[in-house]
Amino acid sequence: MANAVANNGFNLDKLPVFVQLLIGIIALLIIAVVGFSLFFAVDILLLDFDPIGKVISAIASAARG
């Protein structure tokens, strides 16, 4: 029976367990760093600079005259 998966790619299962563990930990750290970076960027942009509040205030003050 033919294999459903071609063996022309890089196979992580052939690496030692310790190397697989390091790759997994590094991948999780990268995901965490990117996630926290995006969270803090949105937090600073939306809460500290408050662009939505400034736009609403500008519209409200323009509507008042």
Phi and psi in radians as a Rosetta constraint file:
Dihedral C 1 N 2 CA 2 C 2 CIRCULARHARMONIC -1.349 0.35
Dihedral N 2 CA 2 C 2 N 3 CIRCULARHARMONIC 2.587 0.35
Dihedral C 2 N 3 CA 3 C 3 CIRCULARHARMONIC -1.287 0.35
Dihedral N 3 CA 3 C 3 N 4 CIRCULARHARMONIC 2.438 0.35
Dihedral C 3 N 4 CA 4 C 4 CIRCULARHARMONIC -1.342 0.35
Dihedral N 4 CA 4 C 4 N 5 CIRCULARHARMONIC -0.425 0.35
Dihedral C 4 N 5 CA 5 C 5 CIRCULARHARMONIC -1.898 0.35
Dihedral N 5 CA 5 C 5 N 6 CIRCULARHARMONIC 2.231 0.35
Dihedral C 5 N 6 CA 6 C 6 CIRCULARHARMONIC -1.340 0.35
Dihedral N 6 CA 6 C 6 N 7 CIRCULARHARMONIC 2.551 0.35
Dihedral C 6 N 7 CA 7 C 7 CIRCULARHARMONIC -1.723 0.35
Dihedral N 7 CA 7 C 7 N 8 CIRCULARHARMONIC 0.688 0.35
Dihedral C 7 N 8 CA 8 C 8 CIRCULARHARMONIC -1.736 0.35
Dihedral N 8 CA 8 C 8 N 9 CIRCULARHARMONIC 0.011 0.35
Dihedral C 8 N 9 CA 9 C 9 CIRCULARHARMONIC -1.821 0.35
Dihedral N 9 CA 9 C 9 N 10 CIRCULARHARMONIC -3.138 0.35
Dihedral C 9 N 10 CA 10 C 10 CIRCULARHARMONIC -1.414 0.35
Dihedral N 10 CA 10 C 10 N 11 CIRCULARHARMONIC 2.224 0.35
Dihedral C 10 N 11 CA 11 C 11 CIRCULARHARMONIC -1.859 0.35
Dihedral N 11 CA 11 C 11 N 12 CIRCULARHARMONIC 1.974 0.35
Dihedral C 11 N 12 CA 12 C 12 CIRCULARHARMONIC -1.262 0.35
Dihedral N 12 CA 12 C 12 N 13 CIRCULARHARMONIC -0.354 0.35
Dihedral C 12 N 13 CA 13 C 13 CIRCULARHARMONIC -1.173 0.35
Dihedral N 13 CA 13 C 13 N 14 CIRCULARHARMONIC -0.335 0.35
Dihedral C 13 N 14 CA 14 C 14 CIRCULARHARMONIC -1.462 0.35
Dihedral N 14 CA 14 C 14 N 15 CIRCULARHARMONIC -0.194 0.35
Dihedral C 14 N 15 CA 15 C 15 CIRCULARHARMONIC -1.365 0.35
Dihedral N 15 CA 15 C 15 N 16 CIRCULARHARMONIC 2.734 0.35
Dihedral C 15 N 16 CA 16 C 16 CIRCULARHARMONIC -1.070 0.35
Dihedral N 16 CA 16 C 16 N 17 CIRCULARHARMONIC 2.697 0.35
Dihedral C 16 N 17 CA 17 C 17 CIRCULARHARMONIC -1.046 0.35
Dihedral N 17 CA 17 C 17 N 18 CIRCULARHARMONIC -0.674 0.35
Dihedral C 17 N 18 CA 18 C 18 CIRCULARHARMONIC -1.102 0.35
Dihedral N 18 CA 18 C 18 N 19 CIRCULARHARMONIC -0.709 0.35
Dihedral C 18 N 19 CA 19 C 19 CIRCULARHARMONIC -1.177 0.35
Dihedral N 19 CA 19 C 19 N 20 CIRCULARHARMONIC -0.702 0.35
Dihedral C 19 N 20 CA 20 C 20 CIRCULARHARMONIC -1.073 0.35
Dihedral N 20 CA 20 C 20 N 21 CIRCULARHARMONIC -0.707 0.35
Dihedral C 20 N 21 CA 21 C 21 CIRCULARHARMONIC -1.093 0.35
Dihedral N 21 CA 21 C 21 N 22 CIRCULARHARMONIC -0.785 0.35
Dihedral C 21 N 22 CA 22 C 22 CIRCULARHARMONIC -1.101 0.35
Dihedral N 22 CA 22 C 22 N 23 CIRCULARHARMONIC -0.744 0.35
Dihedral C 22 N 23 CA 23 C 23 CIRCULARHARMONIC -1.094 0.35
Dihedral N 23 CA 23 C 23 N 24 CIRCULARHARMONIC -0.718 0.35
Dihedral C 23 N 24 CA 24 C 24 CIRCULARHARMONIC -1.127 0.35
Dihedral N 24 CA 24 C 24 N 25 CIRCULARHARMONIC -0.762 0.35
Dihedral C 24 N 25 CA 25 C 25 CIRCULARHARMONIC -1.142 0.35
Dihedral N 25 CA 25 C 25 N 26 CIRCULARHARMONIC -0.737 0.35
Dihedral C 25 N 26 CA 26 C 26 CIRCULARHARMONIC -1.103 0.35
Dihedral N 26 CA 26 C 26 N 27 CIRCULARHARMONIC -0.721 0.35
Dihedral C 26 N 27 CA 27 C 27 CIRCULARHARMONIC -1.103 0.35
Dihedral N 27 CA 27 C 27 N 28 CIRCULARHARMONIC -0.745 0.35
Dihedral C 27 N 28 CA 28 C 28 CIRCULARHARMONIC -1.130 0.35
Dihedral N 28 CA 28 C 28 N 29 CIRCULARHARMONIC -0.680 0.35
Dihedral C 28 N 29 CA 29 C 29 CIRCULARHARMONIC -1.126 0.35
Dihedral N 29 CA 29 C 29 N 30 CIRCULARHARMONIC -0.709 0.35
Dihedral C 29 N 30 CA 30 C 30 CIRCULARHARMONIC -1.113 0.35
Dihedral N 30 CA 30 C 30 N 31 CIRCULARHARMONIC -0.760 0.35
Dihedral C 30 N 31 CA 31 C 31 CIRCULARHARMONIC -1.070 0.35
Dihedral N 31 CA 31 C 31 N 32 CIRCULARHARMONIC -0.747 0.35
Dihedral C 31 N 32 CA 32 C 32 CIRCULARHARMONIC -1.138 0.35
Dihedral N 32 CA 32 C 32 N 33 CIRCULARHARMONIC -0.745 0.35
Dihedral C 32 N 33 CA 33 C 33 CIRCULARHARMONIC -1.117 0.35
Dihedral N 33 CA 33 C 33 N 34 CIRCULARHARMONIC -0.776 0.35
Dihedral C 33 N 34 CA 34 C 34 CIRCULARHARMONIC -1.130 0.35
Dihedral N 34 CA 34 C 34 N 35 CIRCULARHARMONIC -0.748 0.35
Dihedral C 34 N 35 CA 35 C 35 CIRCULARHARMONIC -1.091 0.35
Dihedral N 35 CA 35 C 35 N 36 CIRCULARHARMONIC -0.825 0.35
Dihedral C 35 N 36 CA 36 C 36 CIRCULARHARMONIC -1.171 0.35
Dihedral N 36 CA 36 C 36 N 37 CIRCULARHARMONIC -0.620 0.35
Dihedral C 36 N 37 CA 37 C 37 CIRCULARHARMONIC -1.098 0.35
Dihedral N 37 CA 37 C 37 N 38 CIRCULARHARMONIC -0.793 0.35
Dihedral C 37 N 38 CA 38 C 38 CIRCULARHARMONIC -1.125 0.35
Dihedral N 38 CA 38 C 38 N 39 CIRCULARHARMONIC -0.713 0.35
Dihedral C 38 N 39 CA 39 C 39 CIRCULARHARMONIC -1.081 0.35
Dihedral N 39 CA 39 C 39 N 40 CIRCULARHARMONIC -0.837 0.35
Dihedral C 39 N 40 CA 40 C 40 CIRCULARHARMONIC -1.222 0.35
Dihedral N 40 CA 40 C 40 N 41 CIRCULARHARMONIC -0.572 0.35
Dihedral C 40 N 41 CA 41 C 41 CIRCULARHARMONIC -1.113 0.35
Dihedral N 41 CA 41 C 41 N 42 CIRCULARHARMONIC -0.789 0.35
Dihedral C 41 N 42 CA 42 C 42 CIRCULARHARMONIC -1.167 0.35
Dihedral N 42 CA 42 C 42 N 43 CIRCULARHARMONIC -0.687 0.35
Dihedral C 42 N 43 CA 43 C 43 CIRCULARHARMONIC -1.067 0.35
Dihedral N 43 CA 43 C 43 N 44 CIRCULARHARMONIC -0.805 0.35
Dihedral C 43 N 44 CA 44 C 44 CIRCULARHARMONIC -1.182 0.35
Dihedral N 44 CA 44 C 44 N 45 CIRCULARHARMONIC -0.763 0.35
Dihedral C 44 N 45 CA 45 C 45 CIRCULARHARMONIC -1.160 0.35
Dihedral N 45 CA 45 C 45 N 46 CIRCULARHARMONIC -0.767 0.35
Dihedral C 45 N 46 CA 46 C 46 CIRCULARHARMONIC -1.522 0.35
Dihedral N 46 CA 46 C 46 N 47 CIRCULARHARMONIC -0.562 0.35
Dihedral C 46 N 47 CA 47 C 47 CIRCULARHARMONIC -1.724 0.35
Dihedral N 47 CA 47 C 47 N 48 CIRCULARHARMONIC -0.750 0.35
Dihedral C 47 N 48 CA 48 C 48 CIRCULARHARMONIC -1.387 0.35
Dihedral N 48 CA 48 C 48 N 49 CIRCULARHARMONIC -0.823 0.35
Dihedral C 48 N 49 CA 49 C 49 CIRCULARHARMONIC -1.452 0.35
Dihedral N 49 CA 49 C 49 N 50 CIRCULARHARMONIC -0.427 0.35
Dihedral C 49 N 50 CA 50 C 50 CIRCULARHARMONIC 0.851 0.35
Dihedral N 50 CA 50 C 50 N 51 CIRCULARHARMONIC 1.031 0.35
Dihedral C 50 N 51 CA 51 C 51 CIRCULARHARMONIC -1.170 0.35
Dihedral N 51 CA 51 C 51 N 52 CIRCULARHARMONIC -0.579 0.35
Dihedral C 51 N 52 CA 52 C 52 CIRCULARHARMONIC -1.198 0.35
Dihedral N 52 CA 52 C 52 N 53 CIRCULARHARMONIC -0.742 0.35
Dihedral C 52 N 53 CA 53 C 53 CIRCULARHARMONIC -1.103 0.35
Dihedral N 53 CA 53 C 53 N 54 CIRCULARHARMONIC -0.662 0.35
Dihedral C 53 N 54 CA 54 C 54 CIRCULARHARMONIC -1.166 0.35
Dihedral N 54 CA 54 C 54 N 55 CIRCULARHARMONIC -0.689 0.35
Dihedral C 54 N 55 CA 55 C 55 CIRCULARHARMONIC -1.152 0.35
Dihedral N 55 CA 55 C 55 N 56 CIRCULARHARMONIC -0.765 0.35
Dihedral C 55 N 56 CA 56 C 56 CIRCULARHARMONIC -1.133 0.35
Dihedral N 56 CA 56 C 56 N 57 CIRCULARHARMONIC -0.711 0.35
Dihedral C 56 N 57 CA 57 C 57 CIRCULARHARMONIC -1.112 0.35
Dihedral N 57 CA 57 C 57 N 58 CIRCULARHARMONIC -0.706 0.35
Dihedral C 57 N 58 CA 58 C 58 CIRCULARHARMONIC -1.132 0.35
Dihedral N 58 CA 58 C 58 N 59 CIRCULARHARMONIC -0.719 0.35
Dihedral C 58 N 59 CA 59 C 59 CIRCULARHARMONIC -1.154 0.35
Dihedral N 59 CA 59 C 59 N 60 CIRCULARHARMONIC -0.736 0.35
Dihedral C 59 N 60 CA 60 C 60 CIRCULARHARMONIC -1.146 0.35
Dihedral N 60 CA 60 C 60 N 61 CIRCULARHARMONIC -0.727 0.35
Dihedral C 60 N 61 CA 61 C 61 CIRCULARHARMONIC -1.220 0.35
Dihedral N 61 CA 61 C 61 N 62 CIRCULARHARMONIC -0.584 0.35
Dihedral C 61 N 62 CA 62 C 62 CIRCULARHARMONIC -1.229 0.35
Dihedral N 62 CA 62 C 62 N 63 CIRCULARHARMONIC -0.567 0.35
Dihedral C 62 N 63 CA 63 C 63 CIRCULARHARMONIC -1.265 0.35
Dihedral N 63 CA 63 C 63 N 64 CIRCULARHARMONIC -0.566 0.35
Dihedral C 63 N 64 CA 64 C 64 CIRCULARHARMONIC -1.257 0.35
Dihedral N 64 CA 64 C 64 N 65 CIRCULARHARMONIC -0.488 0.35
